[in-house]
Amino acid sequence: MGAFIARRSLRMLVILALASVAVFYSLRFAPGDPSGVALSPTALASAREAYRHRLGLDLPIFTQYVVYLSNLARGDLGSSLVTGKPIGDMLGYYGKNSLALGAAAFALTYLIGIPLGVLAAAKRNTWIDNLASSLAVLGMGMPNFWLALLLIWLFSSRLHLLPSAGCCAPVNLVLPAVVLAAEGTAVTMRMMRSSMLEQLSQDFVRTHRATGLKERVIVGNRVFRNALLPIVSLSGLRLGWLIGYALIVETIFQWPGVGYLLVDAVLRRDYPVAQFFSLLLVLVVVLANFLADLAYGVVDPRIRHA
């Protein structure tokens, strides 16, 4: 286990290093720079050059990258070029909101998707199975931005039950969490159903049935544990998908999370904010996949021993 953790940790460091280079260079090669946002469109060219010189943007890109890494090594995260706020303070506020939204969406995904998948498999080829499968197809086929607009139209504009935007009361969390969890719930349900059906066709299930074990014991204690393996392995990828979709969902619902902040920072060419939070999201995805690998070994001891 120690060698496994060491190898994965080294791979994480390599991925983070490559991501930092990609993010740093892509921001600076994109058209425009912070002077176009911070200064008036009528500002003189000399004023723009002075602004760029003050930020060190007139240095070679490699030199800027080395300076950025040295600042990070000293614990200096920098400040926003637009608002002047320290990035550490921004992380506390926007990160808390993203954690609340992500946790709510993650909980909905598995608290609904897994039981629904088990029920669909146990009631195979019945109306329950057909209804659950139809909802799963709908959830996987509908783009999340379109679902967001439909829910805003129905629950905000027509029924006036839920707010269409805002933060940070629980009622503001309902629509963004449902939209963010919709596709994940559908995928989890379909995968859980398929995994349960595969396990139910195994020889050990027929053996348990022949010995007289009750069906709920077979499904709950024997089949369910084995069927969870693909769901656990999917959880790391699911977090990556949630982060990608959160950029859209937080923007639509004006939820002040990391995704909303990152989109705004890229549009404003706020380099320090965009760089830091891009790398933060990469780190979260890599850690999630690492923890999913560990959980996979816990669910199936054969993998851990191998």
C-alpha positions in Angstrom: 0.0 0.0 0.0 2.9 2.4 0.8 4.4 1.9 -2.7 1.0 2.5 -4.3 0.5 5.8 -2.4 4.0 6.9 -3.3 3.5 6.2 -7.0 0.1 8.0 -7.0 1.6 11.0 -5.1 4.4 11.3 -7.6 1.9 11.2 -10.5 -0.2 13.9 -8.8 2.8 16.2 -8.6 3.6 15.6 -12.3 0.0 16.4 -13.3 -0.1 19.5 -11.2 3.2 20.7 -12.7 2.0 20.2 -16.2 -1.4 21.8 -15.4 0.4 24.9 -13.9 2.4 25.3 -17.2 -0.7 24.8 -19.4 -2.9 27.3 -17.3 -0.1 29.9 -17.0 0.8 29.9 -20.7 -2.8 29.6 -22.1 -3.9 32.7 -20.1 -1.1 34.8 -21.5 -1.4 33.7 -25.0 -5.1 34.4 -25.1 -6.1 37.8 -26.6 -6.1 40.8 -24.2 -4.5 41.4 -20.9 -5.5 42.9 -17.5 -4.8 46.5 -18.7 -7.7 46.2 -21.1 -10.0 45.7 -18.1 -8.4 47.8 -15.4 -7.8 50.9 -17.6 -10.1 53.1 -19.6 -10.4 52.3 -23.3 -9.2 55.9 -23.9 -6.0 55.3 -21.8 -2.7 56.3 -23.4 -0.4 53.5 -24.6 2.2 54.8 -22.1 -0.2 54.3 -19.2 -0.9 50.8 -20.4 2.8 50.0 -20.6 3.3 51.4 -17.1 0.5 49.3 -15.8 2.0 46.2 -17.4 5.4 47.0 -16.1 4.1 47.4 -12.5 2.5 43.9 -12.7 5.6 42.4 -14.4 3.7 41.5 -17.5 6.4 42.9 -19.7 8.8 40.2 -18.6 9.4 37.1 -20.6 6.7 34.5 -19.9 9.2 32.0 -18.5 10.4 34.6 -16.1 6.9 35.4 -15.0 6.2 31.7 -14.5 9.3 31.3 -12.3 8.3 34.4 -10.2 4.8 32.9 -9.8 6.2 29.6 -8.6 8.6 31.3 -6.1 5.7 33.3 -4.7 3.6 30.1 -4.3 6.5 28.4 -2.6 6.6 31.2 0.0 2.9 30.9 0.6 2.1 34.1 -1.3 -1.1 33.4 -3.2 -1.3 36.9 -4.5 -4.3 39.3 -4.9 -7.0 39.9 -7.5 -5.9 42.5 -10.1 -9.5 43.6 -10.4 -10.7 43.9 -6.8 -7.4 43.9 -4.9 -8.7 41.2 -2.5 -6.3 38.6 -1.2 -6.8 35.2 -2.9 -6.8 33.5 0.5 -9.9 35.5 1.6 -11.6 34.8 -1.8 -10.8 31.1 -1.3 -12.6 31.1 2.1 -15.8 32.6 0.8 -16.1 31.2 -2.7 -14.7 27.8 -1.7 -17.2 27.4 1.1 -20.1 28.1 -1.3 -18.8 25.6 -3.9 -18.3 22.9 -1.2 -22.0 23.4 -0.1 -23.2 23.1 -3.7 -20.9 20.2 -4.5 -21.8 18.3 -1.3 -25.5 18.7 -1.9 -25.2 17.5 -5.6 -23.0 14.6 -4.6 -25.5 13.5 -1.9 -28.4 13.7 -4.2 -26.5 11.7 -6.9 -25.9 8.7 -4.7 -28.8 8.9 -2.3 -31.2 8.8 -5.3 -29.2 7.0 -8.0 -28.1 3.9 -6.0 -31.4 3.0 -4.4 -33.2 3.6 -7.6 -30.7 1.4 -9.5 -31.1 -1.4 -6.9 -34.9 -1.1 -7.1 -34.9 -1.1 -10.9 -32.8 -4.3 -11.0 -34.9 -6.0 -8.3 -38.1 -5.2 -10.3 -36.6 -5.9 -13.7 -39.0 -5.5 -16.7 -41.8 -4.1 -14.5 -43.3 -0.6 -14.8 -40.9 0.5 -12.0 -37.9 -0.5 -14.0 -39.3 1.1 -17.2 -40.1 4.3 -15.4 -36.6 4.5 -13.8 -34.9 3.7 -17.1 -36.9 6.4 -18.9 -36.0 9.0 -16.3 -32.3 8.0 -16.5 -32.3 8.4 -20.3 -34.0 11.8 -19.9 -31.4 12.8 -17.3 -28.5 11.8 -19.4 -29.8 13.3 -22.6 -30.9 16.8 -21.4 -28.1 19.4 -21.2 -27.7 20.8 -17.7 -28.0 24.4 -18.9 -31.4 23.6 -20.6 -32.6 21.8 -17.5 -31.6 24.9 -15.4 -33.6 27.2 -17.7 -36.6 24.9 -17.5 -36.5 24.7 -13.7 -36.1 28.4 -13.4 -39.1 28.9 -15.7 -41.3 26.4 -13.8 -40.4 26.9 -10.2 -39.4 30.6 -10.2 -41.3 32.3 -13.0 -44.5 30.3 -13.0 -45.0 28.8 -9.5 -42.9 31.3 -7.6 -41.7 28.6 -5.2 -37.9 28.9 -5.5 -35.6 31.8 -6.2 -33.9 31.8 -9.6 -30.6 33.1 -8.3 -28.8 34.2 -5.2 -26.9 32.9 -2.2 -26.6 31.5 0.4 -29.8 30.3 2.1 -30.8 26.6 1.8 -33.7 27.6 -0.5 -31.2 29.1 -2.9 -29.3 25.8 -3.0 -32.2 23.7 -4.2 -32.3 24.4 -8.0 -28.5 24.5 -8.5 -28.0 21.3 -6.6 -30.8 19.5 -8.5 -29.4 20.6 -11.9 -25.8 19.7 -10.9 -26.9 16.3 -9.7 -29.3 15.4 -12.6 -26.9 13.7 -15.0 -24.9 12.1 -12.3 -28.0 10.6 -10.7 -29.1 9.2 -14.1 -25.6 7.6 -14.8 -25.4 6.2 -11.3 -28.8 4.6 -11.6 -28.1 3.0 -14.9 -24.7 1.7 -13.8 -26.0 0.4 -10.5 -28.9 -1.4 -12.3 -26.5 -3.0 -14.8 -24.0 -4.0 -12.1 -26.8 -5.5 -9.9 -28.2 -7.5 -12.9 -24.7 -8.8 -13.7 -24.2 -9.9 -10.1 -27.6 -11.5 -9.8 -26.7 -13.8 -12.8 -23.6 -15.1 -11.0 -23.3 -18.7 -9.8 -22.9 -17.7 -6.1 -26.4 -16.1 -6.2 -27.9 -19.3 -7.4 -26.0 -21.2 -4.7 -27.3 -18.9 -2.0 -30.9 -19.2 -3.3 -30.5 -23.0 -3.3 -29.5 -23.0 0.3 -32.7 -21.1 1.3 -31.4 -17.6 2.0 -34.0 -14.9 1.7 -33.8 -12.8 -1.4 -33.4 -9.5 0.6 -30.4 -11.1 2.4 -28.8 -12.1 -0.9 -29.4 -8.8 -2.6 -28.6 -6.6 0.5 -25.6 -8.4 1.9 -24.0 -10.3 -1.0 -24.9 -8.7 -4.3 -25.0 -5.1 -3.3 -21.4 -5.0 -2.0 -20.0 -6.4 -5.3 -22.3 -4.2 -7.4 -20.9 -1.1 -5.7 -17.4 -1.6 -7.3 -18.0 0.3 -10.5 -19.9 3.0 -8.6 -16.9 3.6 -6.4 -14.6 3.8 -9.3 -16.9 6.2 -11.0 -17.0 8.6 -8.0 -13.6 10.1 -8.8 -14.6 10.8 -12.3 -18.0 12.1 -11.1 -16.3 14.8 -9.0 -14.4 15.9 -12.2 -17.7 16.1 -14.1 -19.3 18.1 -11.2 -16.5 20.6 -11.3 -16.9 21.1 -15.0 -20.6 21.4 -14.8 -20.4 23.7 -11.8 -18.8 26.4 -14.0 -22.1 26.5 -16.0 -24.5 26.0 -13.1 -22.9 28.6 -10.8 -22.9 31.1 -13.6 -26.6 30.5 -14.5 -27.8 30.7 -10.9 -25.4 33.4 -9.9 -24.1 31.1 -7.1 -20.9 32.7 -5.8 -18.7 29.6 -6.0 -15.3 28.8 -7.4 -16.7 28.0 -10.8 -18.5 31.4 -11.0 -15.3 33.2 -9.8 -13.1 31.3 -12.3 -15.3 32.2 -15.3 -15.4 35.8 -14.2 -11.6 35.9 -13.6 -10.9 34.5 -17.1 -13.2 37.0 -18.7 -11.5 39.9 -16.8 -8.0 38.5 -17.4 -7.5 38.4 -13.6 -4.4 36.3 -14.0 -3.6 35.5 -10.3 -7.2 34.4 -9.5 -7.6 32.4 -12.7 -4.3 30.6 -12.2 -4.8 29.7 -8.6 -8.4 28.5 -8.8 -7.7 26.5 -12.0 -4.9 24.7 -10.3 -7.1 24.2 -7.2 -9.8 22.5 -9.3 -7.1 20.2 -10.9 -5.8 19.3 -7.5 -9.4 18.4 -6.3 -10.0 16.2 -9.3 -6.7 14.4 -8.9 -7.2 13.9 -5.2 -10.7 12.6 -5.8 -9.4 9.9 -8.2 -6.7 9.0 -5.7 -9.3 8.5 -2.9 -11.5 6.6 -5.3 -8.7 4.1 -5.9 -8.3 3.7 -2.1 -12.0 3.2 -1.6 -12.0 0.6 -4.5 -9.5 -1.5 -2.4 -11.7 -1.1 0.7 -14.8 -2.4 -1.1 -12.9 -5.3 -2.8 -10.1 -6.6 -0.5 -8.9 -8.8 -3.4 -7.6 -5.6 -5.2 -5.9 -4.4 -2.0 -4.1 -7.7 -1.5 -3.1 -7.9 -5.1 
